[in-house]
Amino acid sequence: MNITKLVYSILFTLLSLTVLAQEQQQKPPVNPRQAAQQVRPPQPPKIVPKQQPPRPRLNQPQQAPQQPRTTPQQDTARPTQTPAQQGPQQQGQQERVQLENTEELIGTIINGKRVNKLIGNVIFKQKETFLYADSVYQYRDSEILEAFGNVRINQADTVTMTGTKAVYDGAARTAKMSGGVTMQDPSMTLTTPTLDYNLDTRTAVYTEGGTIVQPNNRLQSQRGTYDTNTKIFTFQQNVKVFSPDYEITAQNMRYNTETEIVYFQGPTFIKGQNGDLYAEQGTYNTVTKVSRFGRNAYIVTPEYRLGGDDLYYDEASGYGEAKVNMTMRSLKDDVTIRGQIGRYWRDQGIAKVWGSPVMESIMDGDTLYMAADSLISREAKSDGQPSMLFAFNNVKIFKSDLQGTCDSLSYNRTDSLMYMHRNPTLWSEQSQIVGDTIRIHMRNKTIDKMYVFSNSFITSEDTLQNYNQVKGRNMVAHFQNGRMRRVNVNGNGESIYFALEGDSVLTGMNRAVCSDMVLNFAENKVKSITFLVNPEAKFIPPHELQTSDRRLEGFAWLEELRPDKKEVLAPRTPVKAPATPAKATTPAKGKTSGSKAGQSGAKKPAAGAAKLKPARQ
């Protein structure tokens, strides 16, 4: 046995000297010190079939004849240098891939390339990066490592990647991981089938689907990029975010793993416990639940849909604000309000719009438009509380067969009652109605009855531009199919009615005083008057008519104030949103929902009934 070992040793020594001599013939001459530092080429694996190759002893001075060459750079001779000359070159050597540990090293040739096969607890180091694996192929003519089994790459003790296989390029400073890849840093964990990582830019890219897990969030996407410097993920294609309180769906999105803020870069849907959101641009803080959206953004709650090109929403407090092309739609009765600025308080069920606000509502197959300086909507939050809409200052109404103006208006949407306050005026075709307060009863989104309280006055223009007039203390108008059919005058009634022949010839004028009377209409024109209690009437022929006879006291034809659709929809003078909306007053007694017909009410509408929280600064 000893003789066999001696023979193998002599053969191995002769073969090594032959290979070394051949390499020396191809290299320029070097001095003895350089020759002493050269590393012998790897041992052919067939020379020692039954003997394990020597294990490198780390952190120990290595003897050149016994140390296998680990990198092609170690094959070059290193001339003696001064300390000043050693600095840059030693620094370059430190940036190369260095073997730190292995249990077995075998030199071989694969596809014509010289390779070191390292097996068992393999560790490589380059700068602040360590690579761990069960086995590694080290390509000696390059800085490329192929790692297999329990691969782990750690950079600066902050980023750790694991997988079953990796290709590490020390020259390009890149790593391609595959096989159930997991990437971790202090703020998140990423899992994906494959991952490309750049160690210089510290960015990771995946293209086969990935999942990011944090304590409160889980994110998924088909493709993504992660910058470990800025802690920002860039997601693309089928992006989803899950948490106990919300779900986000998008096609493109960025996410900061430290601040946990989502940045939208395309159509994005957020489904929350208290409402849904949509945006095409903006941010969402997954911690504070605060959203800042732009471009076609909207919020959907059980009561409203609030939208605009500049949208803010605090899901925790339930406060939302919309600017620029603002729209607010009540989902219960399909009423839409547009304006410059809108604010919404979810817990109070209150929404306010100002800056040229216009309300749109479908009524009897037609659209009713209402404009004012400000509109406030209040949802019913308790039993017995009505759902209300309030309009303040310079109210204008337009519908194809009905127009109106007043200073302020309140609409009880629960009981379908509308109150017009302070100088209300209504026009319907050739008829005009005025009073101190007007209350309109709606049925199936159509006017059913109208109550005119105090100083009631109805005027109707005929074909000869004469004005038929009726006045009284209170009036009740009855409608059929949206048209006025009968008016009851209750108390202090007076009337002027011009008699025509063929709608073209005046035959005289009837003037009457009667406590109560009934007016019958056809096609929104007075056709007849019935006097109920002790009337005093007289007929005046045309030639005896005086100017003073043609007018009742208090008459005023206000056609110049009658709004058209263009005027109602026209922009108003822009207003600046107040820091805190003014506190509103409650409806006056007798004018709330359920008040009896004929009751007189306050001249000012209810304005809010609930204290509004201050808006965000």
C-alpha positions as CSV (number, residue, x, y, z in Angstrom):
1,M,0.0,0.0,0.0
2,N,2.8,2.4,0.8
3,I,4.5,1.5,-2.5
4,T,1.3,2.4,-4.3
5,K,1.0,5.7,-2.7
6,L,4.6,6.5,-3.5
7,V,4.1,5.7,-7.1
8,Y,1.0,7.9,-7.3
9,S,2.9,10.7,-5.6
10,I,5.8,10.5,-8.1
11,L,3.4,10.4,-11.1
12,F,1.4,13.4,-9.7
13,T,4.7,15.4,-9.1
14,L,5.9,14.7,-12.7
15,L,2.6,15.6,-14.2
16,S,2.5,18.9,-12.2
17,L,6.0,19.8,-13.3
18,T,5.2,19.2,-16.9
19,V,2.0,21.3,-16.8
20,L,3.9,24.1,-15.0
21,A,6.7,24.1,-17.5
22,Q,4.2,24.4,-20.4
23,E,2.6,27.4,-18.7
24,Q,5.9,29.0,-18.0
25,Q,6.9,28.8,-21.7
26,Q,3.8,30.9,-22.6
27,K,4.5,33.6,-19.9
28,P,7.2,36.3,-19.8
29,P,10.0,35.6,-17.3
30,V,9.4,36.7,-13.7
31,N,11.7,37.1,-10.8
32,P,12.1,34.4,-8.1
33,R,9.8,36.2,-5.6
34,Q,7.0,36.3,-8.2
35,A,7.5,32.6,-9.1
36,A,7.2,31.7,-5.4
37,Q,3.8,33.4,-5.3
38,Q,2.3,31.6,-8.3
39,V,-0.5,29.1,-7.7
40,R,-0.3,25.6,-9.1
41,P,-3.2,24.7,-11.5
42,P,-6.0,22.5,-10.2
43,Q,-5.4,18.8,-9.8
44,P,-7.1,16.6,-12.5
45,P,-9.9,14.7,-10.7
46,K,-8.8,11.3,-12.0
47,I,-5.3,11.5,-10.5
48,V,-6.5,10.8,-7.0
49,P,-9.6,8.6,-7.4
50,K,-9.8,7.4,-3.8
51,Q,-8.4,10.4,-1.9
52,Q,-10.3,13.6,-1.0
53,P,-8.8,16.8,-2.2
54,P,-7.2,19.0,0.5
55,R,-9.6,21.4,2.3
56,P,-8.6,25.1,2.2
57,R,-7.7,26.5,5.6
58,L,-9.4,29.8,5.9
59,N,-7.8,32.9,7.4
60,Q,-4.4,31.1,7.3
61,P,-1.4,31.8,5.1
62,Q,-1.8,29.6,2.1
63,Q,1.1,27.6,0.5
64,A,1.2,28.0,-3.2
65,P,2.0,24.3,-4.1
66,Q,-1.0,22.9,-2.0
67,Q,-3.7,25.6,-2.7
68,P,-5.9,25.1,-5.7
69,R,-6.5,28.2,-7.7
70,T,-9.9,29.7,-6.9
71,T,-10.0,32.6,-9.3
72,P,-8.2,33.3,-12.6
73,Q,-6.8,36.5,-11.1
74,Q,-4.7,34.5,-8.6
75,D,-2.8,32.9,-11.6
76,T,-1.1,36.2,-12.3
77,A,2.1,37.1,-10.6
78,R,2.1,40.0,-8.1
79,P,5.3,42.1,-8.1
80,T,6.6,43.7,-4.9
81,Q,4.9,47.0,-4.2
82,T,5.3,49.8,-1.8
83,P,2.5,50.5,0.6
84,A,1.4,53.5,-1.5
85,Q,1.3,51.4,-4.6
86,Q,-0.6,48.5,-2.9
87,G,-3.6,50.6,-1.8
88,P,-5.6,50.8,-5.1
89,Q,-4.7,47.3,-6.3
90,Q,-5.6,45.7,-2.9
91,Q,-8.9,47.6,-3.0
92,G,-9.6,46.2,-6.5
93,Q,-8.8,42.7,-5.2
94,Q,-11.2,43.1,-2.3
95,E,-14.0,43.9,-4.8
96,R,-13.5,40.6,-6.6
97,V,-15.4,37.5,-5.5
98,Q,-13.5,35.8,-2.7
99,L,-14.0,32.2,-1.5
100,E,-14.5,32.2,2.3
101,N,-15.3,28.6,3.0
102,T,-16.0,25.2,1.5
103,E,-15.8,21.6,2.5
104,E,-14.7,20.2,-0.8
105,L,-13.1,21.6,-4.0
106,I,-12.9,19.8,-7.3
107,G,-11.3,21.3,-10.4
108,T,-12.9,20.3,-13.8
109,I,-13.8,21.5,-17.3
110,I,-17.4,22.2,-18.3
111,N,-18.2,23.1,-21.9
112,G,-14.6,24.0,-22.4
113,K,-14.5,26.3,-19.4
114,R,-12.4,25.7,-16.3
115,V,-14.6,25.4,-13.3
116,N,-14.1,24.9,-9.6
117,K,-16.8,22.7,-8.1
118,L,-17.2,23.6,-4.4
119,I,-19.4,21.4,-2.3
120,G,-20.6,21.7,1.3
121,N,-21.2,24.9,3.3
122,V,-19.9,27.2,0.5
123,I,-19.4,30.8,1.3
124,F,-18.3,33.6,-1.0
125,K,-17.8,37.3,-0.3
126,Q,-17.7,40.4,-2.4
127,K,-17.5,43.8,-0.6
128,E,-20.5,43.8,1.9
129,T,-22.2,40.9,0.1
130,F,-22.1,37.2,1.2
131,L,-23.3,34.2,-0.8
132,Y,-24.1,30.9,0.9
133,A,-25.0,27.7,-0.8
134,D,-24.8,23.9,-0.6
135,S,-22.6,23.8,-3.8
136,V,-21.2,26.3,-6.3
137,Y,-19.7,26.3,-9.7
138,Q,-17.0,28.9,-9.9
139,Y,-16.0,29.8,-13.5
140,R,-12.3,30.6,-13.2
141,D,-12.1,32.7,-16.3
142,S,-14.8,35.1,-15.0
143,E,-16.5,36.4,-11.9
144,I,-19.6,34.2,-12.4
145,L,-20.8,31.8,-9.7
146,E,-23.6,29.2,-10.1
147,A,-25.0,28.4,-6.7
148,F,-27.3,25.4,-5.9
149,G,-29.3,24.3,-2.9
150,N,-30.3,26.5,0.0
151,V,-28.9,29.6,-1.7
152,R,-28.8,32.7,0.4
153,I,-27.4,36.2,-0.5
154,N,-27.0,38.8,2.2
155,Q,-26.1,42.4,1.5
156,A,-25.0,44.7,4.3
157,D,-27.1,42.7,6.8
158,T,-30.2,44.5,5.5
159,V,-31.3,42.6,2.4
160,T,-31.5,38.8,2.4
161,M,-32.5,36.7,-0.6
162,T,-33.0,32.9,-0.6
163,G,-33.8,30.4,-3.3
164,T,-32.8,27.0,-4.7
165,K,-30.6,28.4,-7.4
166,A,-28.7,31.6,-8.2
167,V,-26.3,33.0,-10.9
168,Y,-24.0,35.6,-9.3
169,D,-22.0,37.9,-11.6
170,G,-19.3,39.6,-9.6
171,A,-18.2,41.8,-12.4
172,A,-21.7,43.1,-13.3
173,R,-22.7,43.0,-9.6
174,T,-26.0,41.2,-10.3
175,A,-27.7,38.1,-9.0
176,K,-30.4,36.0,-10.7
177,M,-32.4,34.0,-8.1
178,S,-34.9,31.2,-8.9
179,G,-36.8,28.5,-7.2
180,G,-39.2,29.8,-4.5
181,V,-37.3,33.1,-4.1
182,T,-37.8,35.0,-0.9
183,M,-36.5,38.5,-0.4
184,Q,-36.5,40.2,3.0
185,D,-35.6,43.6,4.4
186,P,-36.6,45.2,7.7
187,S,-39.9,46.4,6.3
188,M,-41.3,43.6,4.2
189,T,-41.0,40.1,2.8
190,L,-41.3,39.4,-1.0
191,T,-41.9,35.9,-2.5
192,T,-41.7,35.2,-6.2
193,P,-40.6,32.4,-8.5
194,T,-37.6,34.3,-10.0
195,L,-35.8,37.5,-9.0
196,D,-33.1,39.7,-10.6
197,Y,-31.1,41.8,-8.2
198,N,-28.6,44.6,-8.9
199,L,-26.2,44.9,-5.9
200,D,-24.9,48.4,-7.0
201,T,-28.3,50.0,-7.5
202,R,-29.8,47.8,-4.8
203,T,-32.9,47.2,-6.9
204,A,-34.9,43.9,-7.4
205,V,-37.1,43.0,-10.4
206,Y,-39.6,40.2,-10.8
207,T,-41.7,39.3,-13.8
208,E,-43.5,36.1,-12.9
209,G,-45.8,37.3,-10.1
210,G,-44.8,38.3,-6.6
211,T,-46.4,38.8,-3.2
212,I,-45.3,41.3,-0.6
213,V,-46.2,40.7,3.0
214,Q,-46.2,43.2,5.8
215,P,-47.9,43.0,9.3
216,N,-51.0,44.8,8.0
217,N,-50.9,44.5,4.2
218,R,-50.4,42.0,1.5
219,L,-49.7,43.1,-2.0
220,Q,-49.7,41.1,-5.3
221,S,-48.7,41.9,-8.9
222,Q,-47.5,40.2,-12.0
223,R,-44.4,42.3,-12.4
224,G,-42.6,44.6,-10.0
225,T,-39.5,46.5,-9.1
226,Y,-38.2,47.2,-5.6
227,D,-35.7,49.9,-4.7
228,T,-34.2,49.0,-1.3
229,N,-32.7,52.5,-1.0
230,T,-36.0,54.4,-1.3
231,K,-38.1,51.4,0.0
232,I,-40.5,51.9,-3.0
233,F,-42.1,49.1,-4.9
234,T,-43.3,49.8,-8.5
235,F,-46.1,47.3,-9.4
236,Q,-47.4,46.6,-12.9
237,Q,-50.2,44.4,-14.2
238,N,-53.0,42.9,-12.0
239,V,-52.0,44.7,-8.8
240,K,-53.9,43.9,-5.6
241,V,-53.6,45.1,-2.1
242,F,-55.3,43.3,0.8
243,S,-55.8,44.4,4.4
244,P,-58.4,43.8,7.1
245,D,-60.0,47.1,6.3
246,Y,-59.8,47.5,2.5
247,E,-58.8,46.0,-0.9
248,I,-57.1,47.8,-3.7
249,T,-57.1,46.8,-7.4
250,A,-55.0,48.5,-10.0
251,Q,-52.9,48.0,-13.1
252,N,-50.0,50.3,-12.1
253,M,-49.1,51.4,-8.6
254,R,-46.1,52.4,-6.4
255,Y,-45.9,51.5,-2.7
256,N,-43.5,52.7,0.0
257,T,-42.9,49.9,2.4
258,E,-41.7,52.3,5.2
259,T,-44.5,54.9,5.1
260,E,-47.0,52.3,3.7
261,I,-48.3,54.9,1.3
262,V,-49.8,53.8,-2.1
263,Y,-49.2,55.9,-5.2
264,F,-51.7,55.5,-8.0
265,Q,-50.6,55.7,-11.7
266,G,-53.8,54.5,-13.5
267,P,-57.3,53.3,-12.9
268,T,-57.5,52.2,-9.3
269,F,-60.3,50.8,-7.1
270,I,-60.3,50.8,-3.3
271,K,-63.0,48.9,-1.5
272,G,-63.3,49.8,2.1
273,Q,-65.6,49.0,5.0
274,N,-67.2,52.5,4.9
275,G,-67.2,53.2,1.2
276,D,-65.5,52.6,-2.1
277,L,-63.1,54.9,-3.9
278,Y,-61.9,55.2,-7.5
279,A,-59.0,57.3,-8.9
280,E,-56.6,57.5,-11.8
281,Q,-54.0,59.4,-9.9
282,G,-53.2,60.1,-6.3
283,T,-52.1,58.6,-3.0
284,Y,-53.6,56.4,-0.3
285,N,-52.1,56.1,3.2
286,T,-52.8,52.6,4.3
287,V,-52.0,53.5,8.0
288,T,-54.1,56.7,8.4
289,K,-56.7,55.7,5.7
290,V,-56.3,59.2,4.1
291,S,-56.7,59.4,0.3
292,R,-55.7,62.3,-2.0
293,F,-56.9,61.6,-5.5
294,G,-56.8,63.4,-8.9
295,R,-58.3,62.9,-12.3
296,N,-61.8,61.4,-12.4
297,A,-61.8,60.4,-8.7
298,Y,-64.9,59.6,-6.7
299,I,-66.0,58.2,-3.3
300,V,-69.1,55.9,-3.0
301,T,-70.8,55.6,0.4
302,P,-74.3,54.1,1.1
303,E,-75.7,57.6,0.7
304,Y,-73.6,59.5,-1.8
305,R,-71.2,59.3,-4.7
306,L,-68.8,62.3,-4.4
307,G,-66.4,62.9,-7.2
308,G,-64.0,65.4,-8.7
309,D,-60.5,65.9,-10.2
310,D,-59.1,66.9,-6.8
311,L,-60.4,64.6,-4.1
312,Y,-59.5,64.2,-0.4
313,Y,-61.0,61.6,1.9
314,D,-60.3,60.5,5.5
315,E,-61.8,57.1,5.9
316,A,-61.3,57.1,9.7
317,S,-63.2,60.3,10.3
318,G,-65.5,60.0,7.3
319,Y,-64.7,63.5,6.0
320,G,-64.3,64.0,2.2
321,E,-63.7,67.0,0.0
322,A,-63.9,67.3,-3.7
323,K,-62.7,70.2,-6.0
324,V,-62.6,70.8,-9.8
325,N,-65.5,69.3,-11.7
326,M,-67.1,68.3,-8.5
327,T,-70.2,66.1,-8.6
328,M,-72.3,64.7,-5.7
329,R,-75.1,62.2,-6.3
330,S,-77.6,61.0,-3.8
331,L,-78.0,57.3,-4.4
332,K,-81.4,57.1,-2.7
333,D,-83.3,59.5,-4.9
334,D,-81.0,59.9,-7.8
335,V,-80.3,63.6,-7.2
336,T,-77.0,65.0,-8.6
337,I,-75.3,68.2,-7.5
338,R,-72.4,69.8,-9.3
339,G,-70.2,72.7,-8.2
340,Q,-66.8,74.1,-7.5
341,I,-66.3,72.6,-4.1
342,G,-68.0,69.8,-2.1
343,R,-67.6,68.6,1.4
344,Y,-69.0,65.5,3.0
345,W,-69.3,64.4,6.7
346,R,-70.1,60.7,6.7
347,D,-71.0,60.4,10.4
348,Q,-73.4,63.4,10.3
349,G,-74.7,62.4,6.9
350,I,-74.2,66.0,5.7
351,A,-72.8,67.2,2.4
352,K,-72.3,70.8,1.3
353,V,-71.6,72.2,-2.1
354,W,-70.9,75.8,-3.1
355,G,-69.3,77.7,-5.9
356,S,-72.0,77.7,-8.7
357,P,-73.7,74.6,-7.4
358,V,-76.5,73.1,-9.5
359,M,-78.9,70.3,-8.5
360,E,-80.3,68.0,-11.2
361,S,-83.3,65.7,-10.5
362,I,-85.4,63.6,-12.9
363,M,-89.1,64.5,-12.5
364,D,-91.9,63.2,-14.6
365,G,-89.6,62.3,-17.4
366,D,-88.1,65.8,-17.3
367,T,-85.0,67.3,-15.6
368,L,-85.4,69.9,-12.9
369,Y,-82.4,72.2,-12.4
370,M,-81.9,74.2,-9.2
371,A,-79.0,76.6,-8.6
372,A,-78.0,78.6,-5.5
373,D,-75.0,80.0,-3.8
374,S,-74.7,76.9,-1.7
375,L,-76.5,73.6,-1.3
376,I,-76.6,71.4,1.8
377,S,-77.8,67.8,1.9
378,R,-78.6,66.0,5.2
379,E,-79.4,62.3,5.4
380,A,-81.7,60.8,8.0
381,K,-79.5,59.3,10.7
382,S,-82.2,58.4,13.2
383,D,-85.9,57.3,13.2
384,G,-88.2,60.2,12.7
385,Q,-85.5,62.5,11.2
386,P,-86.2,63.5,7.6
387,S,-83.7,63.5,4.8
388,M,-83.3,67.2,3.8
389,L,-81.9,69.4,1.0
390,F,-81.3,73.1,1.7
391,A,-80.5,75.8,-0.9
392,F,-79.3,79.2,0.3
393,N,-79.2,82.6,-1.4
394,N,-80.5,83.5,-4.9
395,V,-82.2,80.2,-5.6
396,K,-83.2,79.6,-9.2
397,I,-85.3,76.7,-10.6
398,F,-85.8,75.6,-14.1
399,K,-87.9,72.8,-15.6
400,S,-89.5,72.8,-19.0
401,D,-93.0,73.6,-17.6
402,L,-92.0,75.2,-14.3
403,Q,-89.6,78.0,-13.3
404,G,-89.0,79.7,-10.0
405,T,-86.9,82.0,-7.8
406,C,-86.6,82.6,-4.0
407,D,-84.0,83.6,-1.5
408,S,-83.8,80.1,0.2
409,L,-85.4,76.7,-0.2
410,S,-85.7,73.5,1.8
411,Y,-86.8,70.1,0.5
412,N,-87.9,67.3,2.7
413,R,-87.0,64.3,0.6
414,T,-88.6,61.8,3.0
415,D,-92.1,63.3,2.7
416,S,-91.5,65.0,-0.7
417,L,-92.2,68.5,0.6
418,M,-90.5,71.6,-0.8
419,Y,-90.5,75.0,0.9
420,M,-89.7,78.2,-0.9
421,H,-88.9,81.1,1.5
422,R,-88.6,84.9,1.2
423,N,-90.0,86.3,-2.0
424,P,-90.8,83.0,-3.7
425,T,-92.1,83.2,-7.3
426,L,-93.2,80.4,-9.6
427,W,-94.0,80.5,-13.3
428,S,-95.9,77.8,-15.2
429,E,-96.3,78.7,-18.9
430,Q,-98.4,81.9,-18.8
431,S,-99.1,81.9,-15.0
432,Q,-97.2,83.4,-12.1
433,I,-97.6,82.6,-8.5
434,V,-96.2,84.6,-5.6
435,G,-96.5,84.6,-1.8
436,D,-94.6,84.9,1.4
437,T,-94.0,81.2,1.5
438,I,-94.7,78.4,-0.9
439,R,-95.0,74.7,0.0
440,I,-95.0,72.1,-2.8
441,H,-96.2,68.5,-2.3
442,M,-94.6,66.0,-4.6
443,R,-95.9,62.6,-5.6
444,N,-93.9,60.2,-7.8
445,K,-91.5,63.1,-8.5
446,T,-94.4,65.2,-9.9
447,I,-96.1,68.3,-8.3
448,D,-99.4,67.2,-6.7
449,K,-100.4,70.2,-4.5
450,M,-99.0,73.7,-3.9
451,Y,-99.8,75.8,-0.8
452,V,-99.2,79.6,-1.0
453,F,-99.1,81.2,2.4
454,S,-99.8,84.9,3.1
455,N,-100.1,87.6,0.4
456,S,-100.9,85.0,-2.2
457,F,-101.2,86.3,-5.7
458,I,-101.8,84.5,-9.0
459,T,-101.4,86.2,-12.3
460,S,-102.2,84.8,-15.8
461,E,-101.5,86.5,-19.1
462,D,-104.0,86.1,-21.9
463,T,-103.5,86.3,-25.7
464,L,-104.1,90.1,-25.6
465,Q,-101.5,90.6,-22.9
466,N,-104.2,91.3,-20.3
467,Y,-103.4,90.0,-16.8
468,N,-106.0,88.0,-15.0
469,Q,-105.4,88.3,-11.3
470,V,-106.4,86.5,-8.1
471,K,-105.3,87.4,-4.6
472,G,-106.1,86.2,-1.2
473,R,-104.7,85.3,2.2
474,N,-103.8,81.6,1.4
475,M,-104.2,79.5,-1.6
476,V,-104.1,75.8,-2.5
477,A,-103.3,74.8,-6.0
478,H,-104.1,71.3,-7.3
479,F,-102.2,69.7,-10.1
480,Q,-102.9,66.9,-12.5
481,N,-100.2,65.3,-14.7
482,G,-97.9,68.2,-13.7
483,R,-100.4,70.9,-14.8
484,M,-102.4,73.2,-12.6
485,R,-106.1,72.4,-12.7
486,R,-107.7,74.2,-9.8
487,V,-106.9,76.9,-7.2
488,N,-108.8,77.4,-4.0
489,V,-108.5,80.9,-2.5
490,N,-109.1,80.9,1.3
491,G,-109.7,84.4,2.8
492,N,-109.8,87.9,1.5
493,G,-110.2,86.9,-2.1
494,E,-110.2,89.4,-4.9
495,S,-110.1,88.8,-8.6
496,I,-109.8,90.5,-12.0
497,Y,-110.8,88.4,-15.1
498,F,-110.8,89.7,-18.7
499,A,-113.5,88.2,-20.9
500,L,-112.4,87.5,-24.5
501,E,-114.3,86.5,-27.6
502,G,-112.3,84.0,-29.6
503,D,-109.1,84.8,-27.8
504,S,-108.8,88.0,-29.9
505,V,-111.5,90.4,-28.8
506,L,-111.9,91.9,-25.4
507,T,-115.6,92.1,-24.3
508,G,-115.1,93.4,-20.8
509,M,-113.6,92.7,-17.4
510,N,-115.0,91.0,-14.3
511,R,-113.9,92.4,-11.0
512,A,-115.0,90.6,-7.8
513,V,-114.4,90.5,-4.1
514,C,-115.1,87.3,-2.3
515,S,-113.8,85.6,0.9
516,D,-113.3,82.2,-0.8
517,M,-113.3,81.4,-4.5
518,V,-112.2,78.6,-6.9
519,L,-110.3,79.1,-10.1
520,N,-110.4,76.5,-12.8
521,F,-107.5,76.2,-15.2
522,A,-107.1,74.6,-18.6
523,E,-103.7,74.5,-20.3
524,N,-102.4,76.5,-17.3
525,K,-104.8,79.4,-18.1
526,V,-107.7,80.6,-16.0
527,K,-110.9,79.5,-17.7
528,S,-113.4,80.2,-15.0
529,I,-113.8,81.6,-11.4
530,T,-116.4,80.3,-8.9
531,F,-117.3,82.6,-6.0
532,L,-118.2,80.8,-2.8
533,V,-119.2,83.3,-0.1
534,N,-121.1,86.6,-0.6
535,P,-119.3,87.8,-3.7
536,E,-119.3,91.5,-4.7
537,A,-118.8,91.6,-8.5
538,K,-119.1,94.0,-11.3
539,F,-118.6,93.8,-15.1
540,I,-116.8,96.7,-16.7
541,P,-117.1,97.2,-20.5
542,P,-113.9,97.8,-22.5
543,H,-114.7,101.4,-23.2
544,E,-115.1,102.1,-19.4
545,L,-111.9,100.5,-18.3
546,Q,-109.4,102.7,-16.6
547,T,-105.8,101.9,-16.0
548,S,-106.4,101.7,-12.2
549,D,-109.2,99.1,-12.9
550,R,-106.8,96.7,-14.5
551,R,-104.6,96.1,-11.5
552,L,-105.2,94.6,-8.0
553,E,-103.2,96.1,-5.2
554,G,-99.9,94.3,-4.9
555,F,-99.8,93.3,-8.6
556,A,-96.3,92.8,-10.2
557,W,-95.6,91.0,-13.4
558,L,-92.0,89.6,-12.8
559,E,-91.3,88.1,-16.2
560,E,-87.9,89.7,-16.3
561,L,-86.9,87.6,-13.3
562,R,-88.1,84.3,-14.8
563,P,-84.9,82.1,-15.2
564,D,-84.2,80.0,-18.3
565,K,-82.0,76.9,-18.4
566,K,-78.9,78.8,-19.5
567,E,-79.2,81.3,-16.6
568,V,-79.6,78.5,-14.1
569,L,-76.6,76.6,-15.4
570,A,-74.4,79.7,-15.8
571,P,-71.3,79.9,-13.5
572,R,-71.6,82.3,-10.6
573,T,-68.9,84.4,-9.0
574,P,-66.3,82.0,-7.6
575,V,-66.4,81.8,-3.8
576,K,-63.6,80.8,-1.4
577,A,-64.4,77.9,0.8
578,P,-64.7,78.8,4.4
579,A,-62.4,77.1,6.9
580,T,-65.4,76.0,8.9
581,P,-68.9,75.8,7.5
582,A,-71.4,78.0,9.3
583,K,-73.7,76.3,11.8
584,A,-77.2,76.0,10.4
585,T,-80.5,76.7,12.1
586,T,-83.4,74.2,12.5
587,P,-86.7,74.4,10.5
588,A,-89.3,76.7,11.9
589,K,-92.2,75.3,13.7
590,G,-95.0,74.4,11.3
591,K,-92.7,74.1,8.3
592,T,-91.2,70.7,9.0
593,S,-92.2,67.5,7.5
594,G,-95.7,66.5,8.4
595,S,-97.1,70.0,9.0
596,K,-100.7,70.4,8.2
597,A,-101.9,72.1,5.1
598,G,-102.6,75.7,5.6
599,Q,-100.2,76.3,8.5
600,S,-98.1,79.3,8.2
601,G,-94.4,78.8,8.6
602,A,-91.2,80.7,9.1
603,K,-89.7,82.5,6.2
604,K,-86.3,81.1,6.6
605,P,-85.5,77.4,5.7
606,A,-83.8,74.9,7.9
607,A,-80.1,74.9,7.3
608,G,-78.5,72.0,8.7
609,A,-79.8,70.5,11.9
610,A,-76.4,69.0,12.8
611,K,-73.1,70.6,13.8
612,L,-70.5,70.3,11.1
613,K,-67.0,69.4,12.0
614,P,-64.2,71.7,10.9
615,A,-62.7,71.0,7.5
616,R,-59.1,69.9,7.1
617,Q,-56.7,72.7,6.9
